[in-house]
């Protein structure tokens, strides 16, 4: 099977998060240059081209959808948490006066 580039990450952490999402969706992937970026990250993420994540060509669209769905869910969860933690509107108006 042929592999294709799914994405290029600036940090090892970002690559680990994406791999976790793909693993959860049952999509195998291969991370390239993971250790090089960790070793040289003090010089900036673009120093050696970042961390590349490859998937099987036949699973490329499925992988993209998994990442998109994960991003949407994370954004929604963050929005809900912020809304829960926000002070009541009346309280904010009193502070502004």
N, C-alpha and C positions, 0 to 999 in steps of 0.2 A: 504494500500500500504506500502511496505517495503522501508525504507530509507537506503542509503549507504553513506559512507564517500567519498566526492569528493576530498577534500584537507584539509591540515592543514596549517594555516597561522601563521607567527611569530608575526604579529601585528594586532590590530583592524583595522587600516587604510587599510592594505592589504585585510582583509576580507570584508570591506565595498566596496572596488573597485571591487572585485570579485562578490559580491552580486549585485552590480549595473550592471555589464555585464550580469549576469544571468537574472536579472529582465528585462533588455532590450531585451533579447532573449525569454522572456515569460516562463522562467524556474523557478519554485518556489524552494526556498532553505531554510534551517534552519541553523542559526548560533548558535554554542554552545561555551560557555566560553568567550563570547565577553567582558563582564564586568570584569571578573576575570583577563584577560590579561591586560586590561586598568588599573586596580587597582594595579597590581603587575609588570608592564612593566619596572620599574626602576631596577628590578633584572635580566632582560634579557628575551628574548622571549621564551627560552626553560624552564623557571622556572616551569611552570605548564602545559606544553604541547601545548601551543598555542591556537589559535582559530580554531575550526573545522567547516567545512561547509558540510552539508549533503544535498543530493538531492534524489528524488524518484529513485529507482533502474531502472525503465523503462526509465528514462531520463538521465541516467549517461553518455552515449556516446554523446548525444546531448549537454550536459553541457560541456563536455571535448572539443568538437568541437567549441562551442561558445567561450570558453576561449582561445583556440588556435588561432581562427580567430581574436579575439580581440587583442591578443598579436602581431600577425603579422601586423595588421593594425596600432597599436601603434608604433611598430618598424619602419615601413615604413614612418609614419608621422614624427617621430623624425628624421629620416635620411634626409627626404626632407627639413625639417626646418633647420637642420644643414648645408645642402648644400646651401640653400638660404642665410644663414647668414655668410657663409665662405667668406673670402676676395678673390678677384681674384688671380689666380695663379701667374700672373706677379708681383703683389704687394708682395706676399710672397717671391718670388725669390729675389727681390730687398732688402728686409729686411735682408735676410740671408748673403748678401755680406758685 
